[in-house]
Amino acid sequence: MSARPTSGERLARFAVSPARRRKDTFARMAILTATVIALIPLMLIIYYLLRKGLGSWSTSFFTTDPTGNTFFKSSSIGGIKSAILGTIEIVALASVIAIPVGLGVAVWLVEYGKDSRFAQTVRFFVDVLTGVPSILFGLFIYIVLIVGTGSSYAGYKGSLALALLMLPVVTRATEVILALVPGALRESALALGAPRWRVILRVVLPTALPGMVTGVLLAIARAAGETAPLLFTAAATLKTNFNLGQFMNSLPVQIYSDVTSPTTAVVNRAWGAALALVTMILLLNVIARLISRRSRLA
């Protein structure tokens, strides 16, 4: 009988060769380098925003409306209060419209439609909408609800344009995440006698919640930064307005208007508004992540 191999011989049998170690090191360095290259533009953008916009921040910057003045004194041009509140209102209404519809379409595609011909048609149009330029959504709402009805600009019309923009993003992202949920989870719950709707609500959706939150946040972030749809639908106003049926200001439109001004103080306000918009999106991401993590642990 042959002698049993020692522990050292067994480890040597599974040892990694020097060539494989070199390939592994090269691959790790390549991935690290690509990550650093991808982060450099982001870091530069954040640094430039902080450098140009942080000096404009003050208490009055967030608590006063723009005055419309073009003087050189920064105290006479006002702040961005109406733009911040308008952005929150418009994006909130757009989210209320787009997120439930997008989630519902994605659930139907994954759980019921699957590979049917109608489901394939829906996926095709969702993909088409994902690639449509945002200005076309604004033009659509402008033609249908403003020119077609003879009415004026309004905040809720801007929300409808942004909702059309968000809908395909929410639908596609949620569909991809729901498709990754293991089928064994569904089969186990169904085998215990649970109806399909309860399996979706209690098993599938909680499992896919972190990924769904990511998709929703991407849609909200994209909508919050869009200017073109709001120029055609909500226009702009200097004063704070809580009526979504009237003209309403927003951060993207405020930034677009300010950055083209020949006045240095107004341009600086545009940088401060851009930094405020990025900060709002960052805070929204952090809050949503904390909520999703807490719900997952519960």
N, C-alpha and C positions, 0 to 999 in steps of 0.2 A: 504493500500500500504506500502511496506517495504521502510525504509529510504535508501537513496542513500549512498553508502560507501564513507567515507572521503578519502582525498588524502593519508593520512597515512596508511589506510587500504589497498588502492590499491597498494601502494609501498610494504607493507608487503606481499601481495599476490605473488609478483614477486621477493621477496628477495631470495638471494642465501643461501642455508642451510650451516651450519658449515662444514658438511662432504664434500660437493661439493667444498667449499673453500679450504679445506685441500688437496683434490685430485688435484685441479687446481694448488696450490702451489707446490705440489710434482712433477707434470708434468713439470712445468716451471723450477724447479731446476734440474730435470733430463735432460731437453733439454739444459740448460745452462752448465751443467757439461759435457755433450757429446760434446758440441761446444768447450769448453776449452780443453778437451782431444784431439780433432781433431786438434786444433791450436798449441798445444805444440810442436809436431814434426816439423811443419812448422817454428815456431819461432826459434827452436833450429838450424834448417838447415840454416836459414837466419843469425842468430847470428854467427854460425861457419864459414859461408862463408865470412862474414864481417871481422871476426877476422883473418882468414887465408889469405884472398885474398886482402883486402884493402891495406895492406902494400906493395903489389907488384905494385900497380897502380902508374903511373907517366906519364909524357908527352911522354917519349921515349917508354914506354910500349905500347902505342896506336899508335905510329907513326913509329915504326921500325919493320922490319920483323925478324923472328927467324933466328939466324945465324947457328944453328946446332952445336955450340960449347957445350962442357960439362964441362967447367971450373967452378970453384966455384965462380968467380966474376959475379954478376948478370948483370953487364953492358956488358959482352961479349956474353950473350946468346940471346940478342935481345928481341923483344916484340911480339905482336900478331896481327899486322896490316894485314898481309896476311890472317890470320884465320878469322878476323872480316869481311873483304871485301868478302872473299870467301863464308862465311856463308850467307851473305846478298844476294849475286848473286845466289847461288844455291837455297836457300829457295824462293827467289823472282820468279825465273823461275818455280819452282815447284808449287807455289801458282797460277801463271798465268795459268798453265795447269790444276790443280786439282779443283780450286774453281769454275770456270765457269761450268765445266763438272758436278761437284757434285751438284751445285745449280740447273742445268738443269734437272738432273736425279730426284732430290727431287721434283721439281715442277711438273714434268710429273707424278711421282708416286701419288702425292696428288691430283692434279687437273684433270688428264686424266686417268692414269692407275687404280687408286683406288684399288678395290678388284679383278681385273682380274687375270687370271692365270699367264699371263706373268709378271704382276706387282709383284705377290707373289714370282715368281722365281727370279726376280731382287732383291727383299728385302732379299731373302735367301742368295744369293751370296754376297750382301753387308755386311750382318751380318757375313758371313764366312770370308770375307776379313778383317773385323774389328778385328778379333781374330788371324789373321796370324802374327807370329813373324816378326819383321822388317827385320831380317837378310835374310829371304826368299825373300823379295822384292829385296834386293841387289843381292842375288844369281841369281834371275831370270834375272835381267838386265845384270849381269856379263856373264851369259851363252848365252843370246840372242845377246847382242850388243858387247861384247868383245871377248868371245871365238867363238861365231858363225860367227862373221864378221872378226875375226883376227885383230881387231883394238886395240887401247890402251885405258887406262883410260881417262876419260874426265869429266869436271864439269857438262855438260848437262846430262850425263848418271846418275850422282848422283841426279840431279833434277828429272829425270824420276822415279827413285826409290822412292824418297820422295813423288812425286806426287801420285804414287800408294798407298803409306802409308796414305796420306792425304785424298784421294778420298772417302773411306768409312766413315771416320769420318765426313767430310763435308756433305755427302749425308744423313747419318742417323740423324745427329743433325738438319739439315734443314728440313727434313721430319717431325720430331716430332714437331718442332715449327710451320710449316705451317699447320699441322693438328689441332693445337690449335686455329687458327684464326676462329672466329665464322662464321658459314655458312650464318647467316643473312646478314653479310656484302657483301658476294658474291651475294646473291639473290637480295639484294637491288640494287646493281650496275647493275646486269643483267636486272632487271625490268625496269631500266631507259633507256635501249637500248644499253648499252655499250657492245662491243664484249668481249669474254672471255679473250683474250690476254691482252686487256686494263685493265680489272678488275684485272688480275694477277699483271700487272706492277704498276698500280696506287692505288690499294686497298690492295691486299693480301701481296705483298712483303714489302711495307712500314710499314704495321702493324706488320709484323714478323721480321723487321730489327734488333731490339736489340738482339733477340734470335739467329738470323742467324749470327750476328757478334760474339757472344759468341762461337758458333760452329766452325766458321772459325778460331778464335783465338786459340781454343784448338788444332785444326789440325796443325796450324803453329807452336805452341809451341812444340807439339810432334815432328814435323819434324825437327825443329831447334836443338833439343837435341839428335837426333839419330846419332849413330856412325857406327854401323855395315853396313848399306847400303852404306855409303860413303867409307868405307874401301875397298869394292869390286868394286866400280864404279868410284869414283873421286880420290881415293888414297890421296896423300898429296904432297905438295911442300913447300919449304921455302920462295920463293919469291912471291910477289904480282902478281897476274895474272888475267887479265880481259877477257881473252879468255876462254869461256866455253867449247871450243873444246879441251882443254889441261888439264893437271894435275892441281888440284886446292886444296888449303888448306881450312880447316874449323875449327871452334871452337871445336866441339866434338872430331874430330880426333886429334887436337892439345892437348886437355886435356888428351885424352887417351895415347898419346905418351909421354907427359911430366910427368904424374903421376907415370909412371913406371920407371922413371929415378932415378939412385942412387944419383944424385946431388941435394942438397937441394934447390939451386936457381931455378933449372928447375921445381922441384915440386911446389915451391912457385908460379912460373909462371902459373902452371896448376890451382892453387886455384884462382889466379887473373883472368884467362880466364873463369873459371866457374862463378865467380861473374859477369864478363862482360856479359856472356850469359844470366844469370838471369836478369840482369839490362836491356838488350835489349828487352827481352820478356815483362818485366814490362812496359817499355816505349811504346812498341807496343800496349799493352792492354790499357794503359791510352789514347793514341792518338786515337785508334779506338773507345773507349767509348765516347770520346768527339765529334768525328765526327758523330757517330750514334745519340747521344743526340741532336746535333745541327740540323741534318737533320730531326729528329722527331719533333722538335719544329717548324722548318720551314714549 
